[in-house]
Amino acid sequence: MKKGTKKLALVLAAVMLTGILAGCGQSGADSQSSQAVSAENASSAESTQGGTIKFGTNPEFPPFEFVAAEGVIGTFDGIDMAIAKKIAEENGMEAEMESMEFDSLLVALQNGQIDAVIAGMTITEDRAKSVNFSTPYYTATQVMIVKEDSDIASAADMAGKKICVVQGYTGETCVNKMGYSYEAFKKGTEAVMELTNGKCDVVVIDSATAAKYVADNEGLKIVEDPDAFENEEYAIAVAKGNDELLEKINSAIEKMLEDGTISELAVQYLDAE
């Protein structure tokens, strides 16, 4: 137990030292300690409220992703872009979008160039081997776009016809499995242009996107074949091991599914002229 006089002397010394530091400004250990606390607080705030989710997409898949003069994320617009923005906002973050070829998206994700992929991407066993998928947010199927006077009424009728698909899309996988020859294009617009110009007989593509192309191009119609094309689910891809981001994305998606936000976005963009 310290004596009272010694304790008083220490208190007086502390008071004097405090006065000196107050007059001269903080320095040395006190300054470093203060900076450390500030850095810790800033880091904590950034981890919970700040930061950016860098998404990769292929903006050639309306109404899910396309380029517009004024999009929801820069010049990027569509159902997926609106979903990405809301996911970021739900987690107190900002969404950033990078455009690239569809076939390059998963490679870029694995290389760390982007944090996640949102591009109307269908969950498949092969893709799930290299990345983790979020909770599915949209169910679609493949359909055939043909001219209004076409005699194609089912997938079997594509035999002997000139078929166009989009490279890397599920439509290409389906047609390939059926054993049909086809021509693959980088963009859906290019494939549909082949059809409208009479250079091919049918385009196989996702149902929602097909509806958009048919609405924008006179003389075309959609042919469905549920027996040939199974339903597929769209989800967001995240790198293996990035469980924290996957949890944030899943939480936001589940909330949007429950409150009807995604359904409202789908109606909004599918009905847009």
C-alpha beads as a LAMMPS data file, in Angstrom:
LAMMPS data file: protein, C-alpha beads

273 atoms
272 bonds

1 atom types
1 bond types

-500.0 500.0 xlo xhi
-500.0 500.0 ylo yhi
-500.0 500.0 zlo zhi

Masses

1 110.0

Atoms # bond

1 1 1 0.000 0.000 0.000
2 1 1 1.484 3.335 -1.102
3 1 1 1.827 6.129 1.463
4 1 1 -0.488 9.128 1.123
5 1 1 2.329 11.607 0.496
6 1 1 3.765 9.517 -2.302
7 1 1 0.340 9.114 -3.862
8 1 1 -0.262 12.884 -3.703
9 1 1 3.090 13.563 -5.352
10 1 1 2.236 11.216 -8.212
11 1 1 -1.119 12.891 -8.730
12 1 1 0.479 16.356 -8.817
13 1 1 3.098 15.111 -11.290
14 1 1 0.383 13.704 -13.525
15 1 1 -1.507 16.993 -13.439
16 1 1 1.627 18.939 -14.364
17 1 1 2.420 16.537 -17.201
18 1 1 -1.122 16.860 -18.521
19 1 1 -0.790 20.639 -18.500
20 1 1 2.458 20.505 -20.428
21 1 1 1.006 18.170 -23.073
22 1 1 -2.105 20.311 -23.403
23 1 1 0.029 23.392 -24.030
24 1 1 2.342 21.716 -26.545
25 1 1 -0.068 19.335 -28.295
26 1 1 -0.093 15.512 -28.168
27 1 1 3.069 13.684 -29.098
28 1 1 4.883 10.422 -28.618
29 1 1 3.041 7.488 -27.078
30 1 1 -0.166 9.472 -26.361
31 1 1 -0.424 10.591 -30.006
32 1 1 0.193 7.077 -31.297
33 1 1 -2.395 5.659 -28.895
34 1 1 -4.988 8.213 -30.041
35 1 1 -4.271 7.462 -33.701
36 1 1 -4.595 3.732 -33.056
37 1 1 -8.002 4.174 -31.451
38 1 1 -9.176 6.385 -34.322
39 1 1 -7.950 3.878 -36.898
40 1 1 -9.680 1.045 -35.063
41 1 1 -12.962 2.951 -34.976
42 1 1 -12.690 3.887 -38.650
43 1 1 -11.928 0.294 -39.579
44 1 1 -14.902 -0.948 -37.588
45 1 1 -17.237 1.576 -39.234
46 1 1 -15.956 0.672 -42.680
47 1 1 -16.447 -3.065 -42.143
48 1 1 -20.057 -2.630 -41.064
49 1 1 -21.234 0.366 -43.061
50 1 1 -18.741 1.144 -45.812
51 1 1 -17.075 -0.683 -48.656
52 1 1 -17.948 -1.670 -52.195
53 1 1 -19.200 -4.869 -53.793
54 1 1 -17.622 -5.150 -57.211
55 1 1 -19.959 -7.138 -59.453
56 1 1 -19.122 -8.535 -62.868
57 1 1 -21.796 -8.722 -65.571
58 1 1 -22.372 -9.101 -69.289
59 1 1 -24.793 -6.300 -70.253
60 1 1 -26.166 -8.073 -73.311
61 1 1 -29.068 -9.838 -71.628
62 1 1 -32.129 -7.593 -71.415
63 1 1 -34.217 -7.161 -69.340
64 1 1 -31.730 -8.449 -66.734
65 1 1 -28.711 -6.398 -67.784
66 1 1 -28.212 -3.879 -70.532
67 1 1 -26.603 -0.507 -71.164
68 1 1 -28.712 2.649 -70.901
69 1 1 -28.061 6.374 -70.911
70 1 1 -29.039 6.470 -67.245
71 1 1 -28.900 3.139 -65.470
72 1 1 -29.344 2.192 -61.837
73 1 1 -25.572 1.638 -61.572
74 1 1 -23.828 4.075 -63.874
75 1 1 -24.896 3.179 -67.407
76 1 1 -25.920 -0.355 -66.414
77 1 1 -29.623 -1.076 -66.075
78 1 1 -31.973 -4.043 -65.737
79 1 1 -33.457 -6.423 -63.183
80 1 1 -30.054 -7.735 -62.070
81 1 1 -28.590 -4.265 -61.772
82 1 1 -31.451 -3.124 -59.546
83 1 1 -31.031 -6.261 -57.422
84 1 1 -27.275 -5.674 -57.111
85 1 1 -27.811 -2.095 -56.008
86 1 1 -30.346 -3.123 -53.370
87 1 1 -28.052 -5.872 -52.064
88 1 1 -25.285 -3.327 -51.554
89 1 1 -27.620 -0.790 -49.934
90 1 1 -29.025 -3.443 -47.605
91 1 1 -25.488 -3.999 -46.309
92 1 1 -24.540 -0.324 -46.069
93 1 1 -22.267 -0.626 -49.099
94 1 1 -22.081 0.567 -52.695
95 1 1 -22.398 -1.523 -55.851
96 1 1 -19.807 -1.223 -58.600
97 1 1 -20.255 -2.931 -61.969
98 1 1 -17.668 -4.212 -64.449
99 1 1 -18.621 -5.355 -67.941
100 1 1 -16.960 -8.358 -69.588
101 1 1 -17.668 -11.307 -71.862
102 1 1 -19.987 -13.862 -70.284
103 1 1 -17.410 -16.666 -70.595
104 1 1 -14.856 -14.545 -68.702
105 1 1 -16.997 -13.817 -65.656
106 1 1 -16.216 -16.879 -63.537
107 1 1 -12.526 -16.708 -64.425
108 1 1 -12.436 -13.072 -63.291
109 1 1 -14.213 -14.076 -60.079
110 1 1 -11.716 -16.813 -59.303
111 1 1 -8.816 -14.464 -60.068
112 1 1 -10.131 -11.870 -57.623
113 1 1 -10.841 -9.213 -60.248
114 1 1 -14.449 -8.986 -59.042
115 1 1 -16.288 -9.918 -55.846
116 1 1 -19.399 -11.474 -57.364
117 1 1 -21.117 -12.249 -60.671
118 1 1 -24.676 -11.170 -61.442
119 1 1 -25.552 -11.863 -65.060
120 1 1 -28.700 -13.947 -65.306
121 1 1 -26.412 -16.874 -64.512
122 1 1 -28.016 -20.301 -64.239
123 1 1 -26.941 -22.613 -61.432
124 1 1 -25.292 -25.708 -62.930
125 1 1 -23.311 -28.575 -61.427
126 1 1 -20.218 -27.670 -63.437
127 1 1 -20.263 -24.031 -62.340
128 1 1 -20.924 -24.993 -58.718
129 1 1 -17.651 -26.933 -58.708
130 1 1 -15.648 -23.719 -59.005
131 1 1 -17.851 -21.097 -57.299
132 1 1 -20.565 -20.831 -54.667
133 1 1 -24.044 -19.718 -55.659
134 1 1 -26.406 -17.536 -53.689
135 1 1 -30.031 -18.253 -52.933
136 1 1 -31.782 -18.394 -56.358
137 1 1 -33.679 -15.201 -57.124
138 1 1 -35.370 -15.989 -60.459
139 1 1 -36.721 -19.071 -62.249
140 1 1 -36.693 -19.200 -66.049
141 1 1 -36.618 -21.653 -68.927
142 1 1 -35.315 -21.806 -72.475
143 1 1 -37.628 -20.998 -75.387
144 1 1 -37.347 -20.662 -79.151
145 1 1 -37.745 -17.376 -81.012
146 1 1 -38.960 -17.872 -84.580
147 1 1 -40.666 -15.850 -87.288
148 1 1 -44.456 -15.701 -87.076
149 1 1 -44.870 -17.900 -90.163
150 1 1 -42.381 -20.523 -88.948
151 1 1 -43.363 -24.215 -88.911
152 1 1 -41.267 -24.848 -85.787
153 1 1 -43.670 -25.893 -83.017
154 1 1 -41.359 -27.920 -80.774
155 1 1 -37.673 -28.520 -80.114
156 1 1 -37.800 -31.597 -82.340
157 1 1 -38.721 -29.376 -85.267
158 1 1 -35.312 -27.677 -85.064
159 1 1 -33.750 -30.719 -86.728
160 1 1 -32.250 -29.638 -90.025
161 1 1 -32.834 -25.947 -89.266
162 1 1 -30.249 -23.226 -88.835
163 1 1 -30.092 -22.513 -85.093
164 1 1 -28.552 -19.498 -83.387
165 1 1 -27.583 -19.256 -79.704
166 1 1 -25.543 -16.963 -77.466
167 1 1 -22.090 -18.237 -76.576
168 1 1 -21.899 -19.499 -72.990
169 1 1 -25.637 -19.181 -72.347
170 1 1 -27.784 -22.099 -71.241
171 1 1 -29.410 -22.148 -74.682
172 1 1 -26.114 -23.221 -76.214
173 1 1 -25.790 -26.043 -73.675
174 1 1 -29.327 -27.262 -74.386
175 1 1 -28.944 -27.249 -78.159
176 1 1 -25.565 -28.953 -77.888
177 1 1 -27.050 -31.730 -75.734
178 1 1 -29.808 -32.238 -78.315
179 1 1 -27.115 -32.936 -80.877
180 1 1 -28.041 -30.095 -83.216
181 1 1 -25.480 -27.986 -85.021
182 1 1 -25.681 -24.269 -84.323
183 1 1 -23.982 -20.906 -84.635
184 1 1 -23.017 -19.065 -81.472
185 1 1 -22.901 -15.279 -81.146
186 1 1 -21.402 -13.035 -78.481
187 1 1 -24.632 -11.064 -78.062
188 1 1 -28.309 -11.904 -78.058
189 1 1 -29.000 -8.937 -80.302
190 1 1 -26.683 -10.407 -82.934
191 1 1 -28.449 -13.789 -82.841
192 1 1 -31.892 -12.175 -83.123
193 1 1 -30.662 -9.989 -85.983
194 1 1 -29.705 -13.140 -87.883
195 1 1 -33.284 -14.331 -87.454
196 1 1 -34.938 -11.075 -88.500
197 1 1 -32.671 -10.911 -91.555
198 1 1 -33.651 -14.441 -92.582
199 1 1 -30.174 -15.860 -92.031
200 1 1 -31.316 -18.421 -89.451
201 1 1 -34.536 -20.217 -88.533
202 1 1 -34.595 -20.114 -84.734
203 1 1 -32.885 -18.570 -81.718
204 1 1 -32.794 -20.509 -78.430
205 1 1 -32.533 -18.237 -75.404
206 1 1 -33.903 -17.570 -71.903
207 1 1 -37.634 -16.896 -71.690
208 1 1 -37.576 -13.416 -70.131
209 1 1 -34.996 -12.180 -72.611
210 1 1 -36.910 -13.760 -75.489
211 1 1 -40.024 -11.827 -74.442
212 1 1 -38.031 -8.583 -74.601
213 1 1 -36.609 -9.301 -78.062
214 1 1 -40.004 -10.312 -79.468
215 1 1 -41.568 -7.132 -78.076
216 1 1 -38.848 -5.054 -79.729
217 1 1 -38.911 -6.793 -83.131
218 1 1 -42.044 -7.178 -85.252
219 1 1 -42.766 -10.460 -86.984
220 1 1 -41.319 -12.699 -84.289
221 1 1 -42.957 -15.072 -81.816
222 1 1 -41.999 -17.387 -78.960
223 1 1 -42.365 -21.172 -79.106
224 1 1 -42.247 -23.080 -75.812
225 1 1 -41.485 -26.751 -75.252
226 1 1 -41.585 -27.692 -71.537
227 1 1 -40.743 -31.303 -72.378
228 1 1 -37.464 -30.271 -73.993
229 1 1 -36.425 -27.362 -71.773
230 1 1 -36.402 -27.663 -67.986
231 1 1 -36.764 -24.748 -65.586
232 1 1 -33.535 -23.134 -64.451
233 1 1 -32.644 -20.868 -61.550
234 1 1 -30.609 -17.669 -61.684
235 1 1 -28.258 -16.883 -58.799
236 1 1 -25.266 -14.726 -57.908
237 1 1 -21.841 -16.388 -58.009
238 1 1 -19.283 -15.784 -55.270
239 1 1 -15.757 -17.158 -54.951
240 1 1 -15.261 -20.288 -52.875
241 1 1 -14.356 -19.334 -49.311
242 1 1 -15.929 -15.880 -49.394
243 1 1 -18.631 -16.921 -46.941
244 1 1 -19.020 -13.465 -45.413
245 1 1 -20.047 -11.872 -48.704
246 1 1 -22.246 -14.841 -49.613
247 1 1 -24.096 -14.474 -46.303
248 1 1 -24.671 -10.768 -46.926
249 1 1 -25.964 -11.419 -50.433
250 1 1 -28.227 -14.261 -49.311
251 1 1 -29.696 -12.215 -46.492
252 1 1 -30.578 -9.379 -48.870
253 1 1 -32.009 -11.705 -51.546
254 1 1 -34.174 -13.564 -49.048
255 1 1 -35.534 -10.278 -47.761
256 1 1 -36.343 -9.082 -51.309
257 1 1 -38.050 -12.370 -52.107
258 1 1 -40.171 -12.179 -48.977
259 1 1 -41.297 -8.576 -49.387
260 1 1 -41.939 -8.932 -53.134
261 1 1 -39.215 -6.536 -54.270
262 1 1 -37.798 -8.900 -56.904
263 1 1 -41.248 -9.668 -58.295
264 1 1 -41.933 -5.933 -58.577
265 1 1 -38.624 -5.364 -60.386
266 1 1 -39.362 -8.186 -62.820
267 1 1 -42.772 -6.698 -63.661
268 1 1 -41.282 -3.213 -63.953
269 1 1 -38.617 -4.196 -66.471
270 1 1 -40.591 -6.826 -68.368
271 1 1 -43.437 -4.366 -68.909
272 1 1 -41.151 -1.478 -69.845
273 1 1 -41.423 -0.311 -73.433

Bonds

1 1 1 2
2 1 2 3
3 1 3 4
4 1 4 5
5 1 5 6
6 1 6 7
7 1 7 8
8 1 8 9
9 1 9 10
10 1 10 11
11 1 11 12
12 1 12 13
13 1 13 14
14 1 14 15
15 1 15 16
16 1 16 17
17 1 17 18
18 1 18 19
19 1 19 20
20 1 20 21
21 1 21 22
22 1 22 23
23 1 23 24
24 1 24 25
25 1 25 26
26 1 26 27
27 1 27 28
28 1 28 29
29 1 29 30
30 1 30 31
31 1 31 32
32 1 32 33
33 1 33 34
34 1 34 35
35 1 35 36
36 1 36 37
37 1 37 38
38 1 38 39
39 1 39 40
40 1 40 41
41 1 41 42
42 1 42 43
43 1 43 44
44 1 44 45
45 1 45 46
46 1 46 47
47 1 47 48
48 1 48 49
49 1 49 50
50 1 50 51
51 1 51 52
52 1 52 53
53 1 53 54
54 1 54 55
55 1 55 56
56 1 56 57
57 1 57 58
58 1 58 59
59 1 59 60
60 1 60 61
61 1 61 62
62 1 62 63
63 1 63 64
64 1 64 65
65 1 65 66
66 1 66 67
67 1 67 68
68 1 68 69
69 1 69 70
70 1 70 71
71 1 71 72
72 1 72 73
73 1 73 74
74 1 74 75
75 1 75 76
76 1 76 77
77 1 77 78
78 1 78 79
79 1 79 80
80 1 80 81
81 1 81 82
82 1 82 83
83 1 83 84
84 1 84 85
85 1 85 86
86 1 86 87
87 1 87 88
88 1 88 89
89 1 89 90
90 1 90 91
91 1 91 92
92 1 92 93
93 1 93 94
94 1 94 95
95 1 95 96
96 1 96 97
97 1 97 98
98 1 98 99
99 1 99 100
100 1 100 101
101 1 101 102
102 1 102 103
103 1 103 104
104 1 104 105
105 1 105 106
106 1 106 107
107 1 107 108
108 1 108 109
109 1 109 110
110 1 110 111
111 1 111 112
112 1 112 113
113 1 113 114
114 1 114 115
115 1 115 116
116 1 116 117
117 1 117 118
118 1 118 119
119 1 119 120
120 1 120 121
121 1 121 122
122 1 122 123
123 1 123 124
124 1 124 125
125 1 125 126
126 1 126 127
127 1 127 128
128 1 128 129
129 1 129 130
130 1 130 131
131 1 131 132
132 1 132 133
133 1 133 134
134 1 134 135
135 1 135 136
136 1 136 137
137 1 137 138
138 1 138 139
139 1 139 140
140 1 140 141
141 1 141 142
142 1 142 143
143 1 143 144
144 1 144 145
145 1 145 146
146 1 146 147
147 1 147 148
148 1 148 149
149 1 149 150
150 1 150 151
151 1 151 152
152 1 152 153
153 1 153 154
154 1 154 155
155 1 155 156
156 1 156 157
157 1 157 158
158 1 158 159
159 1 159 160
160 1 160 161
161 1 161 162
162 1 162 163
163 1 163 164
164 1 164 165
165 1 165 166
166 1 166 167
167 1 167 168
168 1 168 169
169 1 169 170
170 1 170 171
171 1 171 172
172 1 172 173
173 1 173 174
174 1 174 175
175 1 175 176
176 1 176 177
177 1 177 178
178 1 178 179
179 1 179 180
180 1 180 181
181 1 181 182
182 1 182 183
183 1 183 184
184 1 184 185
185 1 185 186
186 1 186 187
187 1 187 188
188 1 188 189
189 1 189 190
190 1 190 191
191 1 191 192
192 1 192 193
193 1 193 194
194 1 194 195
195 1 195 196
196 1 196 197
197 1 197 198
198 1 198 199
199 1 199 200
200 1 200 201
201 1 201 202
202 1 202 203
203 1 203 204
204 1 204 205
205 1 205 206
206 1 206 207
207 1 207 208
208 1 208 209
209 1 209 210
210 1 210 211
211 1 211 212
212 1 212 213
213 1 213 214
214 1 214 215
215 1 215 216
216 1 216 217
217 1 217 218
218 1 218 219
219 1 219 220
220 1 220 221
221 1 221 222
222 1 222 223
223 1 223 224
224 1 224 225
225 1 225 226
226 1 226 227
227 1 227 228
228 1 228 229
229 1 229 230
230 1 230 231
231 1 231 232
232 1 232 233
233 1 233 234
234 1 234 235
235 1 235 236
236 1 236 237
237 1 237 238
238 1 238 239
239 1 239 240
240 1 240 241
241 1 241 242
242 1 242 243
243 1 243 244
244 1 244 245
245 1 245 246
246 1 246 247
247 1 247 248
248 1 248 249
249 1 249 250
250 1 250 251
251 1 251 252
252 1 252 253
253 1 253 254
254 1 254 255
255 1 255 256
256 1 256 257
257 1 257 258
258 1 258 259
259 1 259 260
260 1 260 261
261 1 261 262
262 1 262 263
263 1 263 264
264 1 264 265
265 1 265 266
266 1 266 267
267 1 267 268
268 1 268 269
269 1 269 270
270 1 270 271
271 1 271 272
272 1 272 273
